[in-house]
Amino acid sequence: MTFLDWLQADFGGVQIGALFAYFCLLSLLLLLGKLLRVKIKLFQKILLPASVIGGFIGLILGPFVLGELLTSAWPASIAMGNFVAVLGKIRVGFYSLPARLIDIVFATMFLGMMIPNARQIWKSSGPQISYAMVVGGPMQYVIASILTMGLLIPLFGVDPTFATLLEIGFCGGHGTAGGLQPLFSEGIPEVGWSFPAGADLAFTAATVGILTAMTVGIIMVNMGVRKGYCRYLEKPEELSDEIRVGIIPPQKSYSMGKVTVARESIEPLAFHLAIVFVAILIGYGIHYLISTMGYLLADFTGNALWRVADKLPTFPLAMLGGAIIQLTLMKTKKTALVDRSTMERIQGLALEFLLVSAIASISIPVLIHYLIPFLLLMAVGITYITCMTWFVAPRLLPDAWFERGMVEYGMQTGVTAMGIMLLRIIDPKFKTPALESFAFKQLIYEPFFGGGFVTALTPILVVVWGLPLFAGVMFSVTAFFIGVSFFSKWFHPHPKPHRQFKG
């Protein structure tokens, strides 16, 4: 691949008019989702995000629901057929957006953040990191691999990379699924593998994960409070209207970010966006270098598998680009130029549109085809994570184990925001060390699992290594951290409840 080929592949297919049209439709779906969140009590009760509601509206209005109904009602209508075809094209457009929006989400991960050294992180959140390796990333691959090898492949003939969908969807979320969509769709021609259904199933798994975090998570929160596991909360409390409905009253409103550059020289938001897209550009440049190295090694060694390097998704490299910029700012003592709150707003903006487009573009026929093995995978994953929260978290995590365990539960089934939201319910003023421990853990965990480099590589590793070796390597990672926890004497008996709720 020459440099011009790379430029053409990455920059030659943009149609600005269509892109704007897609975002207009996604904005409408997002606002409709927000309106329904405000009006419908059930959505408030389970704290369903507006982006998820909007995504389901888009799915219903798409070619697989509305399109099928219209085709059945007017099978001979040419105009109706054309309209359904347009719905199909819109769905394809939505389907392609998450793969790029996730680059923005990951590029902002370290921007504006003071990155502590590894010693500080380990000292503050060593047990949290070890617990994450047990409940999340590596072990989710292990249990999914065992299920896939022992049951799903023999009975249903699923692709071996089916075993990666649990972690990609749960820990990684819709963005990671979107980032891996080109890999699943294009496959690896050198070994004759492709699994186009993988992206749709990963999007669906991510949706199941968010719904699990919001429903099962809230049930567990209430159980934990009643059993007296919360450090400060004595009884289940009614959530405030601003959390349930999602509208902040004027007297509680707050600023979204801090201005760090003069508007006369450059618009502050444009300045921060420019930094984000330069970070992505650095990531794309690294991707080109890795791809070029793979092609050179393939030609030199005669082993075409080196060309698999070209299949590495770009989103972890965008994260690396952001880290390079942030480390440069720290080295030159210019970190004050980048406001972390503004970066979080940019990240949240991309994530909202990503969620709507990902859910709205799920292929219902693919889901129906894989329904039984998919449901088995989801059931096993949810059961495993829930059991680890009740039985391992209190024996591995230090003080405030329930708060630490629930923030991890939300993240390991849904996304980081879901974990923090569950924590906010049981520790509204963040009095426990749970949030700090979790935040430090994310600095170590996220670059590798939950959408990081290892997550991005797992479908490739399953194809190249085979499922048994892949599962063995993932288990060895968890075993290492269990050993570290044992020798560090982090394991302890289940602590007694702080108090019992008797209301």
N, C-alpha and C positions, 0 to 999 in steps of 0.2 A: 504494500500500500504506500503510494507516494504521498507527500504532504498535500498536494492538490486534490488527490482522491479523498483524503481525510477531510479537507475543507468542504468538498462537495457533499460528502456523506453527512456531515454535521451541520452545515449551514446552507445547503442548497435547496432544501425542501420546504422552507417556511413560506406560508401564504398568509400575509398580514390580515387581509380582509376576513378570511375564514377564522383566524385566531381571535380577532375581536368579536366576531359573531358568537363563537363558542363561549367566550367569557361573558357576553351579554346574557346568553341563555343560562349559564351557570350562576350568574348573579341573581337572576330571577328565581331560580330554584333555591338558592341560599336564602333569599328573603322570604320566600314562601315557607321554607322550613322554620325560619325564625318566627313567622306569624303563627304557625301551628304550635310551636313551642309555647308561645304566649297564651294561646287560646285553649289548648287541650290539657286537661289535668293529668292524664296518664303520662304524657310526655314529660310533664314537670316532675311527676312522682319518680320516674326512673331516670331523670336528668338526661334525657336523650339530646345530644347536640343537634343544633339546627342544620349542620352540614350533613349529618346522617339522615335526618328527615328529608332534606332537600334531595339527597341522593336517591332515596326510595321513591320520591315523587318522579324524578327523572327516569327511574327504572320502570315505573308504571306507565309513564307517558312514552316510553320507547318502543322499539319495533317488536319486542317479545311479549308485551302485554297489550297496549293500545293497538299496536300494529296488527297483532293476531286477531283482535276483536274486530277491527275495521275490515280486514281481509275476509273474515268469516261472514260478516254482515253484508258486504258488497263485493263478492268474489269477481264479478265481471266488470267492475268499474275501473276504467283506465286511470282516471284522476285519483281515485283512492289508492290504486297501486303505486302511482308516482309519489303520492304523499308518504306512503309506508316506506318507499325506497329512500326518501329524504330522511325519514326517521332513522333508517339504518345507517346512512352516511353520518348523521349527527352522532350516533352512538360510536361509530368508528373514530370520529374526531375526539370525542370525550375519552375514548380508550387510550389514545396516544398521549394525552396531556400529563398523566401522573409520572411518566418516565422522565419528563423534564422538570416538572414542579418539585419533585423530590430532590433534584440538584440544589434548588434554592433552600429547601429545608435543611439539608446537610451542610451546605456552605456556611450557613449562619451558626452552626453548632458551637464553634469556639470564638467567633468574632465578638469582640467587646467584653470578653471574659478573661479575668486574670487566671492563667493556667498554673496551678500549683505543681510542685514536683511530685514524683511517684511516692516518695517516702511520706510526704504529708497526707496524700490521698489514702495510702494504705493504713496509716496510723489512725485516721479518722473513720474509715469505713471498711476495714479489712473483713469483719464478719459479714457485712452487707454484701460485699463483693463475692465472698464464698457462697453465701445463701443464694445470690443471683445465679451462680453457676450450677446450683442444685435445682432450683425451681425453674430457671429460664433456659437460655441459649443451648448449651451442650446437651443437657438431659432431655429437653424437648425433642431434639434430633434423635436421641437414643431411643426413647419410648416410641416415637413415630416410626423409626427404622425397624424396631422389633415387630410392631404391629403390621407394617407394610410387608416385611419378609415372611412373617408367620401366617398372615391371614389375607391381607388385601391383594397381594400378587397372586397367590394360589387360587383364591376364590373369584377375584374380579379382574385380574390381569392388568392392574394399574401400572403406570410407569414407575420405575424405582425412585425418581425424584419426587414422587408423591410424599415421600417421607420428609421432605424439606418444607412442605406447605404449612405445617403447624407453627414452626418458629418464624418463618417469613411472615405469616399472617398475624400471629399473636404478638410476638416480641417486636417484629419489624413494622407491622401495620400496613395500611394502604399504600403509603409512599414507597416502602421497600418492595411491595408487590409490583407497583408501577415501574420502579427502577429495573426490576428483573423481567418485566414483560417482553422487551426485545430479545432477551436470552431464551426465554421459553418459546417464543414465536419463531425465531430464526433458527434456534437449535445450534448444534455443533456438527456441521457437515462432515468434518474429518472422521467422526466416529458414527455418522448416520443417526444422530439423535436429535429429536425435537419433541416438544410437548406443549403445543399451543394452548391447550386447555389449562395449563399450569397457572397462567396469569389470572384467568377468570376465577379459578378455584382459590388462588391466593387472595384476590380481592374479597371473595366471599368469606374466607377464613378470617380476614381482618375485620370484616363487618360483624361476624359472630363474636370475635374477641371483644370488640367495643360493647356490644350488647351484653356480653357476659360480665364485663367489668361494671356495667351500670346496674344490672339486675342482681346477679349472684353476689357481686361485690357489696351492694347495699344491704342485702339480706345478711351477709357475713358481718358487716359493720354493726347491725342491730343485735345480732347474736353476741358479738364480742362485748358490746356495751352492757348488755343484760347480764353477761357472765362476770362482769367486773374486770375485764382485761385492759380497759383503757386507763391510762395513767391519771388523766385529769377529768375526763367526762364521766359524770356519775349516772346519767340516765339518757336514754335516747331523746334527742331534742328535735323539734320541728325546724326544718331548714327555713332560712329567711326567704322572703319573696324574691330578693335580688339574685339568689342562687337558683331557686326553683323556676322562676319566670325568666330570669336572665336579663332584667332591665335594672340598671343601677340608678337609684334616685339622685337628683341633682346635688343634694348636699353631701353625697358620698362619692361623687365622680372624681376621677384622678387623671393625671397627665399620662399620655401613652409613651412619652419619651422625653429626652433632654436634647436641646439644641447645642451642638458642639462646634458648628461653623457658622460664619456670618451669612445671612440670607443674601446680602449684597454681592457676595462672591459666588455662592452656589447654594441652591436649595438644600437644606439639611437632609431631607428624605432622599433626594436625588444622590447626594454624596454617599449615603449609606447603601443605597441600592447599587451604586457604581462599584463599591467595594465588594458587595456580594457577587456581582456578575464577573468581576475580575477574579475572584476566588474560583468561580465556576470555570472561567477560561483557563486558569492555571491547572485545574483538574482535567480539563479536556486536553491540555498540552501534555500532562503526565500520561493520560490514556493513550495519546498518539505515540509517545516514546515507548511505553510498554508494548503496544501493538507492533511497532516497528522492530523492537528487540525480539518479540516472538517470531515474526516472519523471518528475521535474519537467522535465528537459531534453527528454525524449521528447515531453511535452505541449507544451512551449514551441516546439520546433523542428519538430515533426511527424515526426521521424525515430524510428521505434520501436526502432531498434538501440540507443539509449541505455539501453533497459531490460535490455540484456545485463549491465549492472552488477549486476543482482540475482542473476546466476548466479555471481558471484565466490565461490569456496569460502571457508569461514570459517577454515581452519587457518592460512594466512599472517597473517590478521588477529589470531588468538589469539597468534601469535608477536609481533606488533606490540604487543599488549596486555601481554605479558610484558616486552618491552623498555621500554615506558613505565613500568611499575612499577619495574624495575631502575634505570633512569635517575633516577627520583624518589628511590629509596633512596640512590643515589650522591650526588645533589645535597644530600640532607638528612643525609648521613653516617650512614645507618642500615643499611648493607649487612651488618653483622655479624648482623642479625636473621635473614637467610636463608642457610641452609647449602646450598652447592652439591651436596654429596654426597647430601643428602636429596632435592633436586630431581632428581638423576640417577636415584635409586631410583624416584621417582614416574614419571619418564619411562620407565624400563625396565619398570616394572609395566604401564603402558598399552601399551607396544610388544609385550610378550609376549602379552597377551590379543588385541591387534590382529592379530598374525601368525597365531595359531591360528584366529581367526574368519575372517580373510581367506582362508586356504588352504582351510579346511573348507567355505567357501561358493562356491568356484569352480564355475562351470557347465560340466560336462564336455561337454554337447551343443554349447554355444557354441564351446568349444575345438576339438572335432572338426570343426565347420563351417568354422572358419578355420585349420585345422591347417597346411596347406601354406604360405600366406602368413605365418603366425605363425612357423613354423620358419625360414623364409627371413630374416625380420626378426631373429630371435634369433641366427642364425648370422652374419649380417653384423655385428650389433652386437658380439658376442663377439670375432669376428675383428679388428674395428677396434680395440677397446680393448686387446686382447692385442698387436697390432702396435705400437700407440703406446707401450706399456710397454717393449718391447724396442728400438725404434728412435728414439723422440723423447725419452723420459724421460732416457736417459744423455747426451743432447746439449743438454737444456734445464735440467734440475735440477742444482743445484750438488752439493757433496760429499754422500756417502751417497745417490747417485741411486737405487740399487736399493731401499733402505729407503723412500725418499720415493715411488718409483714404485709399490711394492707396497701401501703403505697407501692410495694413491690408487686402485689397481686394485680393492682390496676394497670401497672406498666407491662407486666408479663402476659396479660390477656389482651389489653387494649393498647393504649399509648401512654406516654409519660404524663400527659395532661390528665388522663383518667386516674392515674395513680395519685397525683397531687390532689385531685378533687376528692377522692375517697379519704385521703389524709386530712383534708380541710374539714371534713364532716366530724371526725373524731378528735382532731387537734386543731380547732379553728384559729388559734392564735400562735400555732407552731411553737408551743412551749417545750415539746420533747425534742430530742436530737434527731428525730426521724428524717426531717426534710434535709438537714445538712448532710447526714450520712448518705442518704439516697442521692443527693446532688453530686457528692464526691464520687460515689460508686459509678454514676453515669459517665464520668470522665474516663474511667478505665473500661467500663463495660461496653458503652455505645460504639467506640471505634472498632470493635471486633464483632460483637453480637448485637441483636436487636436492630439490625439494619446496617451494621458495619462491614468491615472487610470479609470476615469469615462468613457472615450471612450471604453477602454478595457472591461468594465463591462456592457455596454449598451445592447448588445444582451441578456445577462443573465437577466438583470433587466426587459427587455420587456417580456421575457418568464415567469419569476417568478411573477412579479407585474401585468402584463397586460398593454396594450398600454395606456388606459385612465389615470391610476395612474402614469405611467412613464412620459407621456406628462405633467401632472400636476406638478410633481416634477421639471421637467426641466424648466417649465414656472416660477415656484416660484424662481428659481435661477436667471433668468433674471430679474424678478420683483424686487428682492432684490437689484440688482445692479442699476436698474433704480431709485429705491427709494434713494439709496446712492447718486446717481448723482444729484437727485433733492434737497436733503437736503444739499449737498455740494455746491449747486449753480453752477454746471458745465454747465447746459443748458444755451444757449444764442442765440440771433438772428443770422441768417445767415450772416456771415461777407461779407462786400463789396469786389469786386474783387480788387486785387492789381494793375492790369492794364489790358487793353484790347488789344488783338492782332489785328492789322489792316493790316497785310500783305496779 
